[in-house]
């Protein structure tokens, strides 16, 4: 008789019931919680294949011989001595200052300006190659849409790296326009400043003032009525504007990111509207101001076939505007240059693309040249707004797994435990137990599960009615868990709790289901033995990551605590949009941020800037609270209710000191092994070591006496 049948057979005295008694194999339809491997010896190269890093990460990321993620800051041109070990960056960032680290708290965004430079150059060189090889009669001049990542240092870097290419910026709102104008003060005077988005009189005035300040500003009409404001305000200010218009093409991108394309798209002018605008500009003597045609098929264009179709249609519109008398000179193909997030090279996916950067540029140049040559129109300057492709790779989000749900180790159940359970089962539950026993004897696994579930549900109902005690309910749970485990029906996926907020750091995953590559950044010489999902710190059920690249619903992970250290994971290709879209759900602010450049030092890198994440006080201010007043109220409460017990318990100063530190530290969990301090003489009050986080302190608050306790 199968061992499980013996264990649940009520007809005889139950034998000792342990997991070791269960010997029959699990049915094929259930699966193991082990990660399969073709070789008992695991290696970094096997981890590289498992996580597909060479497919989505090339040429910037790989797994090195130490089993850590390696960064190639100059892409394919990175020499061996320039390779950067990501774990060494994390150690430098998170180690206490007393040990030579920066004392920053995780999570942390690691920015790689060298990668950013390589992306700008790669885009430029791809178009230059396509232009030269196809005999195209003009040049490429890109712009970066600042909406993708408005961080000052990111925008400044792009302007600096692109100055020699006349690389410009694109703005979609008044604050973005102010930002772009300020940053372009250090750029080329020929760089385009493309003004997109809905506009009011203030926006248009600001753009016209930018032209007076010698910025190469182009006002792109998104709505037909905007032309009236441009005409009126340009006359008042005495500025001759450069005008563009966004065409609403028929070409439709069917993917998730294609909602802005097609005839029903959010932005752009229809053919009838284009003709009316041309007529109005002609009547006002301003048709020569119309010089740029803009369009946007949608982000993440999946194939060069769709790209060429849209570009070809736009080129026809461009040539018609030339025929109508506009002094056209630029065709702005918008964004859409996609990122291969999962390495599948698929043209049928929202998280992949079926082309290379070089193929993208070649398709654009070919489509425009073909139409213009047929129409005998001079080749225009080609402009693109490829933000996602420029900034996605330069940023890595590193976070820590702080705990994991326990493996399903069912405790030993003795014959006494089983007898105790059976004697107290209600009559209808005994019937289910007997049927479970019969199914076990017959090896019918499906029926075992069915009656196990029924037994458990009836006992839960008895517990709710008050006729079943907690010990009995626990015994039922133990029996059912053992049944699930021994027939292979236990859930093999474990939950890893990570020190992160999905809503703050990966909002596109929560909002639109965007997938990003996530993987451990170390221990990759070890075989991962767990299938896991990630659960964040927020109290929201959506605060978890349970879908991964490749269509997987779990991620291969290692046991936490292997080697006695922390377990770090990284999210890659998240440099576009995620920071700007992030929320402060549960008042978790953004991560710490460091800029890391390749250097010739012993570790191949230098941290050129380090900024701690927002403190609890910072995020409270965002929601209109006043942390200084909150602190004073709580300090007064301590003075009113806490008596100094002569060293026993907490005194007023200890509470005030701890409260002040809590206001000034980040909201995320602190690793107790390195960051929590139980200060002697502080009556056991635990708080983060302020010396390690001194830069977190708000500059205004630090000068206020009411925060003096923070300096203890």
C-alpha positions as CSV (number, residue, x, y, z in Angstrom):
1,X,0.0,0.0,0.0
2,X,1.4,3.5,-0.8
3,X,2.8,5.2,2.3
4,X,0.3,8.1,2.0
5,X,-2.6,5.7,2.0
6,X,-1.2,4.2,5.2
7,X,-1.0,7.6,6.7
8,X,-4.6,8.6,6.1
9,X,-6.2,5.2,6.5
10,X,-8.7,5.5,9.3
11,X,-9.5,1.8,9.4
12,X,-6.4,1.0,11.3
13,X,-4.4,2.7,14.0
14,X,-2.4,5.4,12.2
15,X,1.3,4.6,11.9
16,X,3.9,7.3,12.6
17,X,3.3,10.0,10.0
18,X,6.4,11.8,8.7
19,X,7.5,13.2,5.4
20,X,10.1,10.4,5.2
21,X,7.3,7.8,4.9
22,X,6.0,9.2,1.6
23,X,7.8,7.4,-1.2
24,X,5.7,7.3,-4.3
25,X,6.6,9.7,-7.2
26,X,4.6,12.8,-7.9
27,X,2.5,12.8,-11.1
28,X,3.9,14.4,-14.2
29,X,1.4,17.3,-14.1
30,X,3.0,18.7,-11.0
31,X,6.5,20.2,-11.1
32,X,9.5,20.5,-8.9
33,X,10.7,23.7,-7.2
34,X,14.2,23.0,-8.4
35,X,15.6,25.0,-11.3
36,X,16.5,22.4,-14.0
37,X,20.1,22.2,-15.1
38,X,21.8,20.1,-17.8
39,X,25.0,19.8,-15.7
40,X,25.6,19.3,-12.0
41,X,28.4,21.9,-12.2
42,X,27.1,25.4,-12.4
43,X,29.1,28.2,-14.0
44,X,28.8,32.0,-14.7
45,X,28.2,31.2,-18.3
46,X,25.2,29.1,-17.4
47,X,23.8,32.0,-15.4
48,X,24.4,34.3,-18.4
49,X,22.3,32.0,-20.5
50,X,19.6,31.5,-17.9
51,X,19.0,35.2,-17.4
52,X,19.6,36.0,-21.1
53,X,21.9,38.8,-20.2
54,X,23.9,38.6,-23.4
55,X,20.7,38.9,-25.4
56,X,19.2,42.0,-23.8
57,X,22.3,43.4,-22.1
58,X,24.8,43.5,-24.9
59,X,27.1,45.3,-25.4
60,X,26.9,46.9,-22.0
61,X,26.3,44.1,-19.5
62,X,27.6,40.5,-19.0
63,X,28.5,38.0,-16.2
64,X,32.1,38.0,-15.2
65,X,34.2,35.0,-14.1
66,X,33.6,36.0,-10.4
67,X,29.9,35.4,-10.9
68,X,29.0,39.1,-10.7
69,X,27.3,41.3,-13.3
70,X,29.9,43.3,-15.2
71,X,29.5,46.7,-16.9
72,X,31.1,47.5,-20.2
73,X,30.9,51.3,-20.1
74,X,32.0,51.9,-23.7
75,X,29.9,49.1,-25.2
76,X,31.7,46.9,-27.7
77,X,34.8,49.2,-27.5
78,X,35.3,48.5,-23.8
79,X,38.8,47.1,-23.1
80,X,39.3,44.3,-20.5
81,X,40.8,46.6,-17.9
82,X,37.9,49.1,-18.3
83,X,35.2,46.5,-17.3
84,X,33.4,47.4,-14.0
85,X,32.2,44.9,-11.5
86,X,28.7,46.0,-10.4
87,X,29.1,44.5,-7.0
88,X,32.1,46.6,-6.3
89,X,30.0,49.7,-7.0
90,X,27.3,48.4,-4.6
91,X,29.9,47.8,-1.9
92,X,31.5,51.3,-2.3
93,X,28.0,52.9,-2.2
94,X,26.6,51.0,0.8
95,X,29.6,50.4,3.0
96,X,29.8,52.7,6.0
97,X,32.0,55.8,5.7
98,X,34.3,54.4,8.5
99,X,35.1,51.5,6.2
100,X,35.7,53.6,3.1
101,X,32.2,53.5,1.7
102,X,29.7,56.3,1.0
103,X,27.2,55.1,3.6
104,X,24.2,55.4,1.3
105,X,21.1,53.4,1.9
106,X,19.7,51.1,-0.8
107,X,17.8,51.0,-3.1
108,X,20.1,52.9,-5.4
109,X,20.1,54.0,-9.0
110,X,23.5,53.7,-10.6
111,X,23.9,56.1,-13.5
112,X,26.6,55.3,-16.1
113,X,27.4,58.5,-18.1
114,X,29.9,56.5,-20.2
115,X,27.0,54.3,-21.4
116,X,25.0,57.4,-22.1
117,X,27.8,58.9,-24.2
118,X,28.1,55.6,-26.1
119,X,24.3,55.6,-26.9
120,X,24.4,59.1,-28.3
121,X,27.4,58.3,-30.4
122,X,26.0,55.0,-31.6
123,X,22.7,56.7,-32.7
124,X,24.7,59.4,-34.5
125,X,27.1,57.0,-36.2
126,X,24.3,54.7,-37.3
127,X,22.6,57.5,-39.2
128,X,25.9,58.8,-40.6
129,X,26.7,55.4,-42.0
130,X,23.2,55.0,-43.5
131,X,23.5,58.6,-45.1
132,X,26.9,58.0,-46.5
133,X,26.3,54.5,-47.8
134,X,23.0,55.6,-49.5
135,X,24.3,58.9,-51.0
136,X,21.7,60.9,-49.0
137,X,22.0,64.6,-49.6
138,X,21.6,66.0,-46.1
139,X,22.5,65.1,-42.5
140,X,21.1,63.7,-39.3
141,X,20.5,66.0,-36.3
142,X,18.8,64.4,-33.3
143,X,17.0,65.7,-30.3
144,X,16.5,64.1,-26.8
145,X,13.0,64.3,-25.5
146,X,13.5,65.4,-21.9
147,X,10.3,63.7,-20.7
148,X,12.1,60.4,-20.8
149,X,14.4,61.4,-17.9
150,X,14.5,65.1,-16.8
151,X,17.4,64.6,-14.3
152,X,19.7,67.6,-14.6
153,X,22.9,65.6,-15.0
154,X,21.3,63.2,-17.6
155,X,20.2,66.2,-19.7
156,X,23.5,68.1,-19.2
157,X,25.4,65.0,-20.2
158,X,23.4,64.5,-23.4
159,X,23.9,68.1,-24.4
160,X,27.7,67.8,-23.7
161,X,28.1,64.5,-25.5
162,X,26.0,65.6,-28.5
163,X,27.3,69.2,-28.9
164,X,29.7,68.1,-31.7
165,X,26.7,66.5,-33.5
166,X,24.4,69.5,-33.0
167,X,22.3,67.3,-30.9
168,X,19.4,69.2,-29.4
169,X,16.4,68.8,-27.0
170,X,12.7,68.4,-27.2
171,X,10.2,69.8,-24.7
172,X,6.6,69.0,-24.2
173,X,5.6,71.5,-21.4
174,X,6.6,74.9,-20.1
175,X,8.8,73.5,-17.3
176,X,10.5,71.3,-19.8
177,X,11.1,74.2,-22.1
178,X,12.7,76.2,-19.4
179,X,14.9,73.2,-18.5
180,X,15.9,72.7,-22.2
181,X,16.7,76.4,-22.8
182,X,18.9,76.5,-19.7
183,X,20.8,73.3,-20.6
184,X,21.3,74.3,-24.3
185,X,23.1,77.4,-23.1
186,X,26.1,75.0,-23.1
187,X,25.2,73.3,-26.4
188,X,25.6,74.1,-30.1
189,X,23.7,77.2,-31.4
190,X,22.6,75.0,-34.3
191,X,21.0,72.4,-32.0
192,X,17.2,72.1,-32.5
193,X,15.0,73.0,-29.6
194,X,11.7,71.3,-30.6
195,X,8.6,72.6,-28.8
196,X,5.9,69.9,-28.8
197,X,2.8,69.4,-26.7
198,X,-0.3,71.4,-26.2
199,X,0.4,75.1,-25.9
200,X,-1.0,78.3,-24.4
201,X,0.1,81.9,-24.9
202,X,2.7,81.6,-22.2
203,X,4.3,78.5,-23.7
204,X,4.4,80.1,-27.2
205,X,5.7,83.4,-25.8
206,X,8.5,81.5,-24.0
207,X,9.4,79.7,-27.2
208,X,9.5,83.0,-29.1
209,X,11.7,84.5,-26.4
210,X,14.0,81.6,-26.8
211,X,14.4,82.5,-30.5
212,X,15.3,86.0,-29.5
213,X,18.0,84.4,-27.2
214,X,19.5,82.7,-30.2
215,X,18.1,79.2,-29.5
216,X,17.2,77.3,-32.7
217,X,13.6,77.0,-31.5
218,X,10.9,75.3,-33.5
219,X,7.3,75.6,-32.5
220,X,5.4,72.4,-33.6
221,X,1.7,72.9,-34.0
222,X,-0.2,70.0,-32.3
223,X,-3.7,71.6,-32.7
224,X,-5.0,73.8,-35.6
225,X,-5.9,76.7,-33.3
226,X,-2.3,77.0,-32.1
227,X,-1.4,78.7,-35.4
228,X,-3.5,81.8,-34.5
229,X,-1.6,82.3,-31.2
230,X,1.8,81.9,-33.0
231,X,0.8,84.5,-35.6
232,X,-0.5,86.9,-33.0
233,X,2.3,86.6,-30.5
234,X,5.1,86.6,-33.0
235,X,3.9,89.9,-34.4
236,X,3.6,91.4,-30.9
237,X,7.1,90.4,-30.0
238,X,8.6,91.1,-33.4
239,X,10.0,87.6,-33.7
240,X,10.0,85.6,-37.0
241,X,9.2,82.1,-35.8
242,X,10.2,78.8,-37.2
243,X,7.1,76.6,-37.3
244,X,6.6,72.9,-37.6
245,X,3.5,70.9,-37.7
246,X,2.6,67.4,-36.5
247,X,0.9,65.3,-39.1
248,X,-1.7,62.7,-38.1
249,X,-0.7,59.9,-40.4
250,X,-2.8,56.9,-41.5
251,X,0.0,54.5,-40.6
252,X,-1.1,52.7,-37.5
253,X,1.1,51.0,-34.9
254,X,-1.0,48.2,-33.4
255,X,1.0,47.5,-30.3
256,X,0.4,48.9,-26.8
257,X,2.4,52.0,-27.6
258,X,0.6,52.8,-30.8
259,X,-2.4,54.6,-29.3
260,X,-0.9,58.0,-30.4
261,X,-0.7,56.8,-34.0
262,X,-3.3,56.6,-36.8
263,X,-6.2,58.9,-37.7
264,X,-7.6,58.8,-34.2
265,X,-4.4,59.6,-32.5
266,X,-4.2,62.1,-29.7
267,X,-1.9,64.6,-31.4
268,X,-1.5,66.0,-34.8
269,X,-3.3,67.7,-37.7
270,X,-5.4,65.9,-40.3
271,X,-4.8,66.6,-44.0
272,X,-7.7,69.1,-44.1
273,X,-6.3,70.9,-41.1
274,X,-2.8,70.9,-42.6
275,X,-4.2,72.6,-45.7
276,X,-6.0,75.2,-43.7
277,X,-2.9,76.0,-41.7
278,X,-0.9,76.4,-44.9
279,X,-3.5,78.7,-46.3
280,X,-3.6,80.8,-43.2
281,X,0.2,81.2,-43.0
282,X,0.3,82.1,-46.7
283,X,-2.4,84.8,-46.2
284,X,-0.4,86.2,-43.4
285,X,2.9,86.2,-45.3
286,X,4.4,83.6,-43.0
287,X,4.4,80.4,-45.2
288,X,8.2,80.6,-45.3
289,X,8.2,80.1,-41.5
290,X,6.8,76.6,-42.0
291,X,10.0,74.5,-42.1
292,X,9.6,71.2,-40.2
293,X,7.2,68.3,-40.5
294,X,6.8,66.1,-37.4
295,X,5.1,62.8,-36.9
296,X,5.1,60.0,-34.4
297,X,4.0,56.4,-35.1
298,X,4.3,55.4,-31.4
299,X,7.0,54.2,-29.0
300,X,8.6,50.7,-29.4
301,X,8.1,50.4,-33.2
302,X,8.4,46.7,-33.6
303,X,9.7,46.3,-37.2
304,X,11.4,48.2,-40.0
305,X,8.5,47.4,-42.3
306,X,6.1,49.4,-40.1
307,X,8.7,52.1,-39.7
308,X,9.3,52.4,-43.5
309,X,5.6,52.6,-44.1
310,X,5.1,55.5,-41.7
311,X,8.2,57.4,-42.8
312,X,7.3,56.9,-46.4
313,X,3.8,58.4,-45.8
314,X,5.3,61.3,-43.9
315,X,7.8,61.9,-46.7
316,X,4.9,62.2,-49.1
317,X,3.3,64.9,-46.9
318,X,6.6,66.7,-46.6
319,X,7.0,66.8,-50.4
320,X,3.4,68.1,-50.8
321,X,4.2,70.9,-48.3
322,X,7.2,71.9,-50.5
323,X,4.9,71.9,-53.5
324,X,2.5,74.2,-51.7
325,X,5.2,76.8,-51.1
326,X,6.4,76.1,-47.6
327,X,10.2,76.5,-47.0
328,X,10.6,73.0,-45.7
329,X,14.0,71.8,-44.5
330,X,13.5,69.2,-41.7
331,X,11.6,66.0,-41.3
332,X,11.2,65.0,-37.6
333,X,10.4,61.3,-37.4
334,X,9.6,61.5,-33.7
335,X,10.4,58.7,-31.3
336,X,9.8,55.0,-31.7
337,X,13.3,53.5,-31.8
338,X,12.7,50.5,-29.6
339,X,14.6,48.6,-26.9
340,X,14.9,44.9,-26.8
341,X,13.9,44.3,-23.2
342,X,13.8,40.5,-23.3
343,X,16.4,39.8,-25.9
344,X,14.0,37.9,-28.1
345,X,14.6,40.1,-31.2
346,X,10.9,39.7,-31.9
347,X,8.9,42.0,-34.2
348,X,5.7,40.9,-32.6
349,X,6.2,42.0,-29.0
350,X,5.8,45.2,-27.0
351,X,9.0,44.4,-25.1
352,X,11.2,43.6,-28.1
353,X,12.1,44.8,-31.6
354,X,13.1,43.0,-34.7
355,X,15.9,45.2,-35.9
356,X,19.3,46.7,-34.9
357,X,20.1,50.4,-34.5
358,X,21.9,50.3,-37.9
359,X,18.9,48.7,-39.6
360,X,16.6,51.3,-38.1
361,X,18.7,54.2,-39.4
362,X,19.0,52.5,-42.8
363,X,15.2,52.1,-43.1
364,X,14.5,55.7,-42.3
365,X,17.1,57.1,-44.7
366,X,16.0,54.8,-47.5
367,X,12.3,55.6,-47.1
368,X,12.8,59.4,-47.2
369,X,15.4,59.3,-50.0
370,X,13.1,57.2,-52.2
371,X,10.1,59.5,-51.9
372,X,12.1,62.7,-52.3
373,X,13.9,61.4,-55.3
374,X,10.7,60.5,-57.0
375,X,9.2,63.9,-56.3
376,X,12.5,65.6,-57.1
377,X,12.6,67.3,-53.7
378,X,15.8,68.2,-51.9
379,X,16.7,65.7,-49.2
380,X,15.7,67.2,-45.8
381,X,17.6,67.2,-42.5
382,X,16.5,64.1,-40.6
383,X,15.7,64.6,-37.0
384,X,14.6,62.0,-34.5
385,X,13.4,62.1,-30.8
386,X,14.8,58.8,-29.7
387,X,14.7,59.1,-25.9
388,X,14.1,55.6,-24.8
389,X,16.9,54.2,-26.9
390,X,19.3,56.8,-25.5
391,X,18.8,56.7,-21.8
392,X,17.4,53.2,-21.0
393,X,20.7,51.4,-20.8
394,X,22.6,54.0,-18.7
395,X,20.7,53.3,-15.4
396,X,20.7,50.2,-13.1
397,X,18.4,50.0,-10.1
398,X,19.9,47.9,-7.4
399,X,17.9,46.6,-4.4
400,X,18.1,44.0,-1.7
401,X,16.0,41.0,-0.9
402,X,15.5,41.1,2.8
403,X,13.6,37.9,3.4
404,X,11.7,35.1,1.6
405,X,8.7,32.9,2.4
406,X,9.8,29.6,4.0
407,X,10.2,26.5,1.9
408,X,7.3,24.1,2.4
409,X,8.8,22.0,5.2
410,X,5.9,20.2,6.7
411,X,6.4,19.4,10.3
412,X,6.4,15.8,11.5
413,X,2.9,14.4,12.3
414,X,2.8,11.6,14.9
415,X,0.1,9.0,15.2
416,X,-1.1,10.8,18.3
417,X,-1.5,14.0,16.3
418,X,-3.5,12.1,13.7
419,X,-5.7,10.4,16.3
420,X,-6.3,13.8,18.0
421,X,-7.5,15.2,14.7
422,X,-9.7,12.2,13.7
423,X,-11.5,12.0,17.1
424,X,-12.6,15.6,16.9
425,X,-13.7,15.8,13.3
426,X,-17.4,16.6,12.6
427,X,-19.4,13.8,11.0
428,X,-19.4,15.2,7.5
429,X,-15.7,15.9,7.7
430,X,-15.0,12.3,8.6
431,X,-16.7,11.2,5.4
432,X,-14.2,13.4,3.5
433,X,-11.4,12.0,5.5
434,X,-12.4,8.4,4.6
435,X,-12.7,9.3,0.9
436,X,-9.3,10.9,1.1
437,X,-7.9,7.7,2.6
438,X,-9.5,5.6,-0.2
439,X,-8.1,7.9,-2.9
440,X,-4.6,7.7,-1.4
441,X,-4.8,3.9,-1.4
442,X,-5.8,3.9,-5.0
443,X,-3.2,6.5,-6.0
444,X,-5.8,8.9,-7.3
445,X,-4.0,12.2,-6.9
446,X,-6.8,14.5,-8.3
447,X,-9.3,13.0,-5.9
448,X,-6.8,13.3,-3.0
449,X,-6.7,17.0,-3.7
450,X,-10.4,17.3,-4.0
451,X,-11.2,15.7,-0.6
452,X,-8.3,17.3,1.1
453,X,-9.7,20.7,0.1
454,X,-13.2,19.7,1.2
455,X,-12.0,18.5,4.5
456,X,-10.1,21.7,5.1
457,X,-13.0,23.9,4.2
458,X,-15.4,22.1,6.5
459,X,-13.0,22.4,9.4
460,X,-12.6,26.1,8.7
461,X,-16.4,26.5,8.9
462,X,-16.4,24.6,12.2
463,X,-13.7,26.9,13.5
464,X,-15.7,30.0,12.5
465,X,-18.7,28.5,14.3
466,X,-16.6,28.1,17.5
467,X,-16.8,24.3,17.6
468,X,-13.2,23.7,16.4
469,X,-10.2,24.9,18.3
470,X,-7.0,26.5,17.0
471,X,-5.0,23.3,17.7
472,X,-7.4,21.2,15.6
473,X,-7.4,23.7,12.8
474,X,-3.5,23.7,12.8
475,X,-3.6,19.8,12.7
476,X,-5.9,19.9,9.6
477,X,-3.6,22.5,7.9
478,X,-0.7,20.2,8.7
479,X,-2.4,17.1,7.2
480,X,-3.5,19.0,4.0
481,X,-0.1,20.6,3.6
482,X,1.6,17.2,3.8
483,X,-0.9,15.8,1.2
484,X,-0.1,18.7,-1.2
485,X,3.6,18.3,-0.7
486,X,3.8,14.5,-1.1
487,X,1.8,14.4,-4.3
488,X,3.7,17.3,-5.8
489,X,0.9,19.9,-5.7
490,X,2.6,22.4,-3.4
491,X,3.2,25.8,-4.9
492,X,6.9,25.7,-5.9
493,X,7.1,29.5,-6.2
494,X,8.4,31.4,-3.2
495,X,7.9,35.1,-2.4
496,X,11.0,37.2,-2.0
497,X,10.4,40.4,0.0
498,X,12.5,43.2,-1.5
499,X,13.5,46.6,-0.1
500,X,11.7,48.5,-2.9
501,X,8.5,50.2,-3.9
502,X,7.2,49.0,-7.3
503,X,5.0,52.2,-7.5
504,X,8.0,54.5,-7.0
505,X,10.7,52.7,-9.0
506,X,9.0,50.5,-11.5
507,X,5.7,52.3,-12.2
508,X,5.4,51.1,-15.8
509,X,5.3,47.5,-14.6
510,X,2.4,48.3,-12.4
511,X,0.6,50.7,-14.8
512,X,1.0,49.2,-18.2
513,X,2.6,45.8,-17.6
514,X,6.0,46.9,-19.0
515,X,8.6,44.2,-18.4
516,X,12.2,44.9,-17.5
517,X,15.1,42.5,-17.1
518,X,15.6,41.7,-13.4
519,X,18.3,39.3,-12.1
520,X,20.7,38.7,-9.2
521,X,23.8,40.8,-9.7
522,X,26.1,38.3,-7.8
523,X,26.4,34.7,-6.8
524,X,26.0,33.8,-10.5
525,X,28.7,31.1,-10.2
526,X,26.1,29.3,-8.1
527,X,23.1,27.4,-9.4
528,X,19.8,29.2,-8.5
529,X,17.6,26.7,-6.7
530,X,14.4,28.6,-6.1
531,X,11.6,30.0,-8.3
532,X,10.5,33.3,-6.8
533,X,8.4,36.3,-7.3
534,X,9.2,39.7,-5.8
535,X,7.0,41.5,-3.2
536,X,7.7,45.1,-2.3
537,X,7.4,47.1,1.0
538,X,4.1,48.7,0.2
539,X,0.8,47.5,1.7
540,X,-0.8,47.3,-1.7
541,X,-1.5,43.9,-3.3
542,X,-0.2,45.3,-6.7
543,X,3.2,45.9,-5.1
544,X,4.8,42.8,-6.5
545,X,6.6,41.6,-9.6
546,X,5.3,38.3,-10.8
547,X,5.9,38.5,-14.6
548,X,9.3,38.4,-16.1
549,X,10.9,38.6,-19.5
550,X,10.5,35.5,-21.6
551,X,6.9,35.1,-20.5
552,X,8.1,33.6,-17.2
553,X,5.9,33.9,-14.1
554,X,8.8,33.4,-11.7
555,X,12.5,34.3,-11.5
556,X,15.3,31.8,-10.8
557,X,16.8,32.9,-7.4
558,X,19.3,31.7,-4.8
559,X,18.6,31.0,-1.2
560,X,19.0,34.2,0.9
561,X,21.9,34.2,3.2
562,X,24.2,32.1,1.0
563,X,27.8,33.0,1.9
564,X,26.5,34.9,4.9
565,X,25.9,38.2,3.1
566,X,23.1,40.3,1.6
567,X,21.3,39.2,-1.6
568,X,21.2,41.9,-4.3
569,X,19.1,42.1,-7.4
570,X,19.2,44.6,-10.3
571,X,16.6,46.0,-12.7
572,X,18.1,46.9,-16.0
573,X,17.1,49.1,-19.0
574,X,14.9,51.3,-16.8
575,X,16.6,54.6,-17.5
576,X,13.6,56.0,-19.4
577,X,10.4,57.2,-17.8
578,X,10.5,55.3,-14.5
579,X,11.9,58.0,-12.3
580,X,9.6,60.7,-13.7
581,X,6.5,58.5,-13.4
582,X,7.3,57.2,-9.9
583,X,4.8,57.9,-7.1
584,X,5.2,58.1,-3.3
585,X,2.8,55.3,-2.4
586,X,3.1,54.6,1.3
587,X,5.4,57.6,1.4
588,X,8.4,55.7,0.0
589,X,10.5,58.2,-1.9
590,X,12.9,57.7,-4.7
591,X,16.1,55.7,-4.4
592,X,19.6,57.0,-3.7
593,X,21.4,58.0,-6.9
594,X,25.1,57.7,-7.8
595,X,27.0,58.6,-11.0
596,X,29.8,56.2,-11.8
597,X,32.4,56.8,-14.6
598,X,35.0,54.5,-15.9
599,X,38.5,55.4,-14.6
600,X,41.9,53.9,-14.6
601,X,42.0,53.3,-10.9
602,X,42.2,49.9,-9.2
603,X,38.5,49.1,-9.5
604,X,38.0,50.7,-13.0
605,X,35.5,53.2,-11.7
606,X,35.0,56.5,-9.8
607,X,31.9,57.7,-8.1
608,X,31.6,61.3,-9.3
609,X,28.3,62.1,-7.6
610,X,26.3,60.6,-4.8
611,X,22.8,61.8,-3.7
612,X,20.9,60.0,-0.8
613,X,17.3,59.3,-1.5
614,X,14.6,61.6,-0.1
615,X,14.2,61.4,3.7
616,X,11.0,60.7,5.5
617,X,10.8,64.4,6.1
618,X,11.1,65.1,2.4
619,X,8.3,62.9,1.4
620,X,6.1,64.2,4.2
621,X,6.6,67.7,2.8
622,X,5.4,66.6,-0.6
623,X,2.0,65.8,1.0
624,X,1.8,69.2,2.7
625,X,2.9,68.0,6.1
626,X,5.4,70.1,8.2
627,X,8.1,67.7,9.6
628,X,9.6,70.3,11.9
629,X,6.3,71.0,13.6
630,X,5.5,67.2,13.7
631,X,8.8,66.7,15.5
632,X,8.1,69.5,18.0
633,X,4.7,68.0,18.8
634,X,6.1,64.5,19.3
635,X,9.0,65.9,21.4
636,X,6.5,67.8,23.6
637,X,4.6,64.6,23.9
638,X,7.7,62.8,25.1
639,X,8.4,65.5,27.7
640,X,4.8,65.3,28.9
641,X,4.4,61.5,29.2
642,X,7.9,59.9,29.6
643,X,9.6,60.0,33.0
644,X,13.3,59.5,33.4
645,X,13.7,56.2,35.0
646,X,17.4,56.6,35.8
647,X,18.7,54.6,32.9
648,X,15.9,52.0,32.7
649,X,13.7,52.3,29.6
650,X,13.6,55.4,27.5
651,X,14.2,58.9,28.6
652,X,13.0,62.1,26.8
653,X,16.3,62.8,25.1
654,X,16.6,59.3,23.7
655,X,13.1,59.4,22.2
656,X,13.7,62.9,20.8
657,X,17.0,61.8,19.3
658,X,15.5,58.7,17.7
659,X,12.4,60.6,16.4
660,X,14.7,63.2,14.7
661,X,16.8,60.6,13.1
662,X,13.7,58.8,11.8
663,X,12.5,62.0,10.1
664,X,15.9,62.5,8.5
665,X,16.5,58.9,7.3
666,X,15.1,57.3,4.1
667,X,11.8,55.5,4.5
668,X,13.3,52.2,3.2
669,X,14.4,49.4,5.5
670,X,17.9,49.6,6.9
671,X,20.2,46.5,6.9
672,X,20.7,45.8,10.6
673,X,24.0,44.1,9.9
674,X,25.7,47.4,8.8
675,X,23.5,50.4,9.3
676,X,21.5,50.2,12.5
677,X,23.2,51.4,15.6
678,X,22.2,50.7,19.2
679,X,24.1,53.6,20.8
680,X,25.6,53.0,24.2
681,X,23.9,55.3,26.7
682,X,20.9,55.7,24.5
683,X,18.8,53.3,26.5
684,X,18.5,50.8,23.7
685,X,16.7,53.1,21.2
686,X,17.6,51.8,17.7
687,X,18.0,54.3,14.8
688,X,20.2,54.8,11.8
689,X,23.7,56.0,12.3
690,X,23.3,59.7,11.4
691,X,27.0,60.1,10.5
692,X,26.5,57.7,7.6
693,X,23.5,59.7,6.4
694,X,24.6,63.3,7.1
695,X,24.0,64.4,3.5
696,X,20.3,63.4,3.8
697,X,19.7,66.2,6.2
698,X,17.7,69.0,4.6
699,X,19.8,72.2,4.3
700,X,17.2,74.5,5.9
701,X,16.2,72.1,8.7
702,X,19.9,71.4,9.6
703,X,20.2,75.1,10.7
704,X,17.1,75.0,12.8
705,X,17.6,74.4,16.5
706,X,14.5,72.2,16.7
707,X,16.4,69.6,14.8
708,X,19.5,69.7,17.0
709,X,18.9,66.3,18.3
710,X,19.8,64.9,14.9
711,X,23.4,65.9,15.5
712,X,23.8,63.7,18.6
